[in-house]
Amino acid sequence: HTKNEIHRTPPLSKTTHRRYSTSTMVLELDTATTAAATALTLSTIYLLKKHHNLSKPQKLKFDYGKPAPSPLPLKILTSLPDFLRIPLFNSTAKPSPPKDAIDILGPNSDVSPFEISEVLSGKIWRVRYHYLIDPEFKKAMEGILGGSMADLKDKALEIVPDHLRETLEKDFKISEEYDALSEEERARNGGDMKQDMFVIKLEGEGGLLLYNPIRMHAEVKKWIEERGKVKFIVSGSSSHTNHLPGTALAYPDAKIVCASAADAKCKLVGMRPADYLYDVNKDGTGRGTMKDAKESLKGRVEL
């Protein structure tokens, strides 16, 4: 019905009709109309499920070919017990900040490695950081994977299914063209990788929490400090720790929350001990746990 027709039709009972409002009209429907609409909706859902098999989604099958055998160095590393494997891995994975546009093009360049966007007005910001992959990291990965990138390419092309071969060859070609670019070209094109840090304004007493810290160059440090004092630094991973020591040094009064493996790696380059370790119940030194960190932030932010 049109709006006028609906309003000309009186409800059967003033006590049984329901009122629905939208930005353009007000609908008054009696109980019988409401029941009919509900029945129609249920019937539609039933027919959709019956004819389109919505209740039993079909499984998708992909043929990626036979899996590549695990490299010997990786097999040895993963077979070691934790008390040997973790310290060994930490000793070879010391945090080391990679290069970015400021390092390569200079601080006065028109290219910034930072992109800042507001997620929640006046409360949460995302700082996206662009950087280049360290050549030493590539060498380390080749050692773990048991061969150079050229060797790995040949192995991949040996086992790839025919229907994926053309796609893989194109990907390798693009990769080789990109690797041929100079550091300056890669820096101007946005770097090789990116990492997001979130800046959260704390409720109550104020201050800021940095989640997943990035490189603390002067320009981003100035931007952060214009929004408040950094009171907490949270590293959400035991892997992405390259910038945790530098951020801890930049904000010596901030509380550090991280995993025990991240704490162990960062101590190798001189970072002060973390205040809270979120993956242990008690570490024997009196440091806080995840429960303690949540209690410290209660009413300010949910961690």
Phi, psi and omega in degrees: 000155172283170181303315182295318181297321180296316182287339177282341182270109183288147176295151180296324180213138179292343183261349184248353183274156177246152185243126180241126181247140170230182181288345186242342183201163175241125181251132175247112184246137178278173184300319182296318179296318179299316180296320180294318179296319179297316180297319179297318180298314180296322179295319179298316179299318180298314182294321178298315180296320183291315187269337181248003176054045183290334183285342181231082181300142181285141177280134178269137181243131179234143177251104179263005182083182181285144181292148177287141178294145180292134178298148182302314179302322180291321177300316181295314183298314183285343180275347181289147175294157185304320186293342174261317186293314185295310177298323179296315180295317181299322183292336180259002182233042179298139178303132181212107183299130178283173179282156175220188185298326180291320178295321188270318185260348179098156183293340181265006179292156177278001180255123178253142177279001185248139170235124183245130177223148181269123181270313179226121191312119176072005185231320184224133177231149173251128176247108181268128185246126180257135182212171180257148178286132179291129178304328178294327177295319178299317179297319180297319179294321178297323178295318180292320183277353172081036177164167178287168178297327178295319178296317181294324177298313180299318179295320181295319181289338177289326188252353183291139176296153184303321185287350177250355186299314182298318179297316181295319179297319177297318180297318178296321180297315178298318180298317180294321177295321180292317180297336181282347179290151177284167177299320180298317180295317180293321179296319180290335180271008177101011177077185182266327187221170175217154179220137181257131170249141177248132179253120185242127176278125183281144177284171175074252185286351180085196184093177184234153171240129176257121180252126181064066187300148180243188181295130182265068172290161185304319185294320180282328177297318178298317180298318180296313185291340174291342182257353176145180180271133179284120182250336180222141173237120183243123174256114186275008183211150174274356181262313185275075186240008184303328186252001180294313179300318180295321179291320177298322179291323181291332182231078187294340181267354182283146176279137181256130177240121181200177176281159180297325178293321177295319178299316181295317180295316185287333176294335179294339178248018171094009178289144177295155181301142178295151180277329181225133175247115190276357181246015177230152177276326179196129183254004175086358181248003180086005178284157184283164178250184177299320179299318179293321179297317179297320180294320180295329182262004183303131180080357181247318175195149178268117183263000000 
